[in-house]
């Protein structure tokens, strides 16, 4: 079946005869001699009005067609006499693919709460809000790939199964083929001897370490894939399964890293504003008033930069009473990050040179031996969007840090090899893709920018 998408039909420059459109019925209104259907096929936010006249072949197929039904309509695309729409279809014939019982179909023409829609995540893409959110998600992903290609980066794939803990936090999902009770205990005492890999295996929390290895051969690479964290968190910013964008570039220092991250944010925001104008307008009007102005401001103002030490000083002198007191050596909380981005700088801001005690082992030690060349990019509404660093390229310093944090250097033998054979200054970062979608839409809960969110106690779909 050759069909015309609704977005294409609505963008037509002239009437067209004999078009076929498909979609799900949003509303149906009946008059004595004709009926109106509003169709949406997911290609855009707007619906296409279909007029079905009594006596046509399409009229005979109308029985049972209500909100939620899936149909195809063949007819002529003609100028609409109604307000707010340029085109409509005058139907000749209609094929009904599937009906939806109005007594049990949970999506009706009214506003539903996000909490309710999470219970029917398989149906919520048919709503205006979630259709718009997932179209924006698609365009944002395309923008990210376009940006890195233009910067000369190669797209690579890091493994999802891993034997190492990149973050050192230990909050990882164990992967095993052993029976639930662990099975018979091997005489060797190694409980993983009969497991698939013969050693502990987990779902990855990051593709960074593997990306570093690839960057030492390809120069500039990035991964974009799912990552996992078994963190019992109920905050609106955390999920157990999420997507990360992680570039690594050989010969880049922390300042190059900042430019790369700031450029990525601006490019993605600009692309989505241009390509998803109607969808952004929906969120600006109904979800986060002022969103479009904020996004445009991120493009026009650029990003501020401040050292961690100076950021702590600004927070302490702000006169604001924070829930979590801030002092040098403590990690910045979301309330601190949002104050800096939303109220003090009124723009995205990159904070750099964090104390070594609150950062990972792989971050390069600064000459003061107190801070590391780490950077976090903070944005309004969200807080931290990007976290990265210049990596420690000196073998002795890296080994020392691994030991200091209570880990075994032997578990990172291949990672240390990168420092033994042709070591090079390099840097990279991780950007939580879902947080980027929250920034672009104004949606406040990460569960509502993931098609099927995985959170503590939730594995329904």
C-alpha positions in Angstrom: 0.0 0.0 0.0 1.4 3.3 -1.0 0.4 5.8 1.6 1.0 9.5 2.4 2.1 10.4 6.0 -0.1 12.9 7.7 2.9 15.2 8.1 3.4 15.1 4.4 -0.2 15.7 3.7 -0.4 18.7 6.0 2.7 20.2 4.3 1.3 19.8 0.8 1.5 22.8 -1.4 -1.5 21.9 -3.6 -4.6 19.7 -3.5 -4.0 16.0 -4.4 -6.4 13.4 -5.6 -6.3 9.7 -4.7 -4.2 9.9 -1.5 -4.2 7.1 1.1 -3.6 8.1 4.7 -3.4 5.7 7.7 -3.6 6.4 11.4 -5.4 6.0 14.7 -8.7 7.8 15.3 -8.3 10.6 17.9 -11.9 11.8 17.8 -15.1 11.1 15.9 -18.0 13.6 15.4 -21.2 12.7 13.6 -23.8 14.8 11.8 -26.9 13.8 9.9 -25.2 13.4 6.5 -21.5 13.1 7.2 -18.9 12.3 9.9 -15.6 13.8 10.9 -12.6 11.8 12.0 -9.4 13.2 13.4 -6.5 10.9 12.4 -3.0 10.8 13.7 -0.2 8.5 12.5 2.6 9.6 14.8 4.5 11.5 12.0 3.7 14.9 13.6 1.8 16.5 16.4 -1.2 17.7 14.3 -4.2 15.6 13.3 -5.6 15.3 9.8 -9.4 15.8 9.5 -11.2 13.3 7.4 -14.7 14.0 6.1 -16.9 10.9 5.3 -20.1 11.7 3.4 -23.2 9.6 3.7 -23.6 7.3 0.7 -19.9 6.8 0.1 -18.1 3.5 0.4 -16.3 4.9 3.4 -19.6 5.6 5.1 -20.5 1.9 5.1 -17.3 1.1 7.0 -17.9 3.5 9.9 -19.7 1.2 12.3 -17.7 0.7 15.5 -15.0 3.2 14.5 -14.2 5.4 17.6 -11.3 6.8 19.4 -8.3 4.4 19.2 -9.4 2.5 16.1 -6.8 2.0 13.3 -7.9 2.8 9.8 -6.7 3.7 6.3 -8.6 6.2 4.3 -8.5 6.8 0.5 -9.8 10.1 -0.9 -8.8 13.6 -2.1 -6.7 16.1 -0.2 -8.7 19.3 -0.5 -8.5 22.8 1.1 -10.3 22.8 4.4 -13.1 25.3 5.2 -12.5 24.9 9.0 -10.3 27.1 11.1 -6.8 26.0 12.1 -6.2 23.6 9.3 -5.2 24.0 5.7 -6.0 20.6 4.3 -8.5 17.8 4.9 -9.3 14.5 3.2 -12.7 14.0 1.6 -13.0 10.2 2.0 -14.0 7.8 -0.8 -13.2 4.5 0.9 -12.0 3.3 4.3 -10.4 0.1 5.6 -10.6 -0.7 9.3 -7.6 -2.5 10.6 -8.6 -2.7 14.3 -11.3 -1.3 16.5 -10.9 -0.1 20.1 -13.8 -0.7 22.5 -14.7 2.7 24.0 -15.7 1.0 27.2 -12.2 -0.4 27.9 -9.8 1.8 25.8 -8.0 3.8 28.4 -7.1 6.9 26.3 -10.0 9.2 25.8 -10.2 12.9 24.8 -9.1 14.3 28.1 -5.9 15.1 30.0 -4.4 12.0 31.8 -1.9 12.2 34.6 1.7 11.2 34.0 1.4 8.7 36.9 -1.6 7.0 35.2 0.1 7.0 31.8 3.2 5.2 33.3 0.9 2.3 34.0 0.0 2.0 30.3 3.4 2.8 28.8 2.6 0.6 25.8 -0.2 3.0 24.9 1.1 6.4 25.9 3.0 7.1 22.7 -0.4 7.7 21.1 -0.9 10.8 23.3 0.2 14.3 22.2 2.7 14.7 25.0 4.5 11.4 24.6 4.3 11.3 20.8 6.0 14.7 20.9 8.6 13.6 23.5 9.6 10.5 21.5 9.9 12.4 18.2 12.1 14.9 20.0 14.1 12.0 21.3 14.6 10.7 17.8 15.7 14.0 16.4 18.1 14.6 19.4 19.8 11.3 18.7 20.2 12.2 15.0 21.7 15.6 16.0 24.2 13.9 18.3 25.4 11.6 15.5 25.6 14.5 13.1 27.6 16.6 15.6 30.3 14.0 16.2 30.6 13.1 12.5 31.2 16.8 11.7 33.9 16.8 14.4 35.7 13.8 12.9 34.6 11.2 15.5 34.0 7.6 14.8 30.9 5.9 16.2 32.0 2.7 18.1 30.2 0.1 20.2 31.3 -0.7 23.7 30.3 -4.1 25.3 27.3 -4.3 27.5 28.6 -7.3 29.5 31.7 -6.4 31.5 34.0 -7.7 34.2 35.1 -4.3 35.5 33.4 -1.5 37.4 34.2 1.8 35.6 32.8 4.0 38.3 34.1 2.0 41.3 30.7 2.4 43.0 29.8 -1.3 42.9 26.2 -0.6 42.0 26.0 -3.0 39.1 23.6 -5.7 37.9 25.1 -9.1 38.1 24.8 -11.3 35.0 24.9 -15.1 35.6 23.9 -18.4 34.2 24.1 -20.1 37.6 20.8 -21.4 39.1 19.1 -19.2 41.6 20.5 -21.1 44.5 24.0 -20.8 43.1 24.3 -24.5 42.2 26.9 -26.9 43.7 30.0 -25.3 45.2 33.2 -26.0 43.2 36.0 -27.7 45.2 38.3 -24.8 44.2 36.2 -22.4 46.3 35.7 -20.1 43.3 31.9 -19.7 43.2 32.0 -18.4 39.6 34.0 -21.4 38.3 30.8 -22.9 36.7 29.4 -19.6 35.6 29.4 -18.7 31.9 32.5 -16.4 32.0 34.2 -18.2 35.0 34.3 -14.8 36.8 31.9 -12.2 38.0 30.1 -10.4 35.1 27.8 -7.4 35.2 25.9 -5.0 32.9 28.0 -2.0 32.1 27.7 1.3 33.9 29.7 3.0 31.2 31.5 2.4 27.9 34.3 4.8 28.8 37.2 2.5 29.4 36.6 0.6 26.2 36.2 3.9 24.3 39.6 5.0 25.7 41.2 1.9 24.2 39.5 2.6 20.8 40.6 6.3 20.9 44.2 5.3 21.2 43.9 3.7 17.7 41.2 5.7 16.0 42.0 9.1 17.6 38.4 10.3 18.2 35.5 8.0 19.0 32.1 8.1 20.8 29.7 5.5 22.1 26.0 5.9 22.3 24.2 3.1 24.0 22.4 1.6 27.0 24.0 1.6 30.4 22.8 0.2 33.7 23.0 1.1 37.4 21.6 -1.0 40.3 21.0 2.1 42.4 18.0 2.1 44.7 17.0 5.6 43.8 13.6 7.1 43.6 14.6 10.5 42.4 13.1 11.9 39.2 16.6 12.0 37.6 17.6 8.3 38.0 16.7 5.1 36.2 18.2 1.6 36.3 18.6 1.5 32.5 19.5 4.6 30.6 21.4 5.8 27.5 24.8 7.5 27.6 26.7 9.5 25.0 30.4 9.0 25.7 33.1 10.6 23.4 36.9 10.0 24.0 39.5 12.0 22.1 43.3 11.4 22.1 45.5 14.5 22.4 42.5 16.5 23.9 43.0 18.2 27.3 40.3 19.3 29.7 39.8 22.6 27.8 39.2 20.8 24.5 36.8 18.6 26.4 34.8 21.6 27.6 34.5 23.0 24.1 33.4 19.6 22.8 30.7 19.2 25.4 29.4 22.8 25.2 29.3 22.5 21.4 27.3 19.3 21.6 24.6 20.9 23.8 24.2 23.9 21.6 24.1 21.9 18.4 21.5 19.5 19.7 19.3 22.2 21.1 19.5 24.2 17.9 18.7 21.1 15.8 15.6 20.1 17.8 14.2 23.7 17.9 14.5 23.8 14.1 13.2 20.3 13.4 10.5 19.9 16.1 8.9 23.3 16.3 5.4 22.1 16.9 6.4 19.6 19.5 8.6 22.1 21.4 5.6 24.5 21.3 3.4 21.9 22.9 5.8 21.6 25.9 6.4 25.4 26.0 2.6 25.9 26.4 1.5 23.0 28.5 4.4 21.5 30.4 7.2 24.1 31.0 6.1 27.7 30.2 9.2 29.6 29.1 10.9 26.5 27.7 11.5 27.9 24.2 13.0 31.1 25.6 15.3 29.1 27.8 16.5 26.9 25.0 17.1 29.9 22.7 19.0 31.5 25.5 21.3 28.5 25.8 22.2 29.1 22.1 22.7 32.8 22.3 24.4 33.1 25.7 26.8 30.1 25.4 28.3 28.5 28.5 29.9 30.1 31.5 32.9 28.4 33.2 33.9 28.5 36.9 36.3 26.4 39.0 34.8 24.2 41.7 36.6 26.2 44.3 35.1 29.5 43.1 31.7 27.8 42.7 31.7 26.8 46.3 32.6 30.3 47.3 29.7 31.7 45.2 27.3 29.3 46.9 28.5 30.1 50.3 28.2 33.9 49.7 24.8 33.6 48.0 22.8 34.1 51.1 20.7 31.1 50.1 19.9 28.5 52.7 20.4 25.2 51.0 19.1 21.9 52.3 22.6 20.5 51.9 25.4 22.8 53.2 28.2 23.2 50.8 31.9 23.3 51.6 35.1 22.5 49.8 35.4 18.7 49.4 31.7 18.0 49.3 29.9 17.0 46.1 27.6 19.6 44.6 23.9 18.6 45.0 21.2 19.3 42.4 20.0 22.3 44.4 23.5 23.8 44.1 23.9 23.0 40.4 20.5 24.5 39.6 21.3 27.7 41.6 24.5 28.2 39.6 22.8 27.6 36.2 19.4 29.1 36.7 20.0 32.0 39.1 23.6 33.0 39.2 24.9 32.5 35.6 21.4 32.2 34.0 23.0 30.0 31.4 24.7 26.6 31.2 27.9 26.6 33.2 30.9 24.2 33.3 32.4 23.6 36.7 36.0 22.2 36.6 38.9 21.1 38.9 37.0 19.1 41.5 38.6 17.7 44.7 40.1 14.2 44.0 38.2 12.7 46.9 34.8 13.0 45.2 35.9 11.9 41.7 36.8 8.6 40.0 40.2 7.0 39.8 40.8 7.7 36.2 40.7 11.5 36.3 44.0 13.3 35.9 45.6 14.7 39.0 46.3 18.4 38.9 49.7 19.8 40.0 48.2 20.8 43.4 47.7 17.1 44.2 44.3 18.2 45.7 42.1 18.4 42.6 41.6 16.5 39.4 41.0 17.8 35.9 37.3 17.0 36.0 34.4 18.9 34.5 30.6 18.9 34.9 28.4 20.9 32.6 25.3 22.2 34.5 22.1 23.4 32.8 18.9 25.0 34.0 16.0 22.8 35.1 18.2 19.7 35.2 21.5 20.4 37.0 24.3 18.1 35.8 24.0 17.1 32.2 27.6 16.2 31.3 30.3 14.8 33.5 33.8 14.2 32.2 37.5 14.8 32.7 41.0 14.7 31.2 42.1 11.1 31.9 45.1 10.2 33.9 47.7 9.1 31.3 50.6 8.6 33.7 50.9 4.9 34.7 52.3 5.5 38.2 49.6 8.0 39.1 46.8 5.9 37.7 48.0 2.8 39.6 48.3 4.7 42.8 44.7 6.1 42.5 43.3 2.6 41.8 45.0 1.3 45.0 43.9 4.3 47.0 40.2 3.7 46.1 40.5 0.0 47.3 40.5 -1.6 43.9 42.9 -4.2 42.4 45.1 -2.9 39.6 45.2 -6.4 38.2 41.5 -6.1 37.3 42.5 -3.2 35.1 45.6 -4.7 33.5 44.5 -3.9 29.9 43.5 -0.4 30.9 46.9 0.1 32.4 48.5 -1.2 29.2 47.2 1.9 27.5 49.6 3.8 29.7 52.4 1.4 29.1 52.4 1.5 25.4 52.2 4.9 23.7 50.4 6.7 26.4 48.8 10.0 25.3 46.9 12.9 27.0 43.2 12.3 26.3 39.8 13.3 27.6 36.2 12.5 27.4 32.8 12.8 29.0 29.5 11.1 29.5 26.1 12.8 28.8 22.9 11.2 30.0 20.7 11.2 27.0 17.5 11.1 29.0 18.6 14.2 30.8 19.1 15.9 27.5 15.5 15.0 26.6 14.3 16.4 29.9 16.2 19.6 29.1 14.6 19.8 25.6 11.0 19.1 26.7 10.8 20.5 30.3 9.6 17.0 31.4 10.6 16.8 35.1 10.8 13.0 35.5 13.2 10.6 33.7 10.4 8.0 33.7 8.5 10.1 31.2 11.3 10.5 28.6 12.1 6.7 28.5 9.6 4.7 26.4 9.7 1.9 28.9 11.4 3.0 32.1 13.2 0.6 34.3 13.3 1.8 37.9 13.4 0.2 41.4 10.6 -2.3 41.6 9.4 -1.5 38.0 9.8 -4.1 35.2 6.3 -4.2 33.8 6.7 -3.9 30.0 
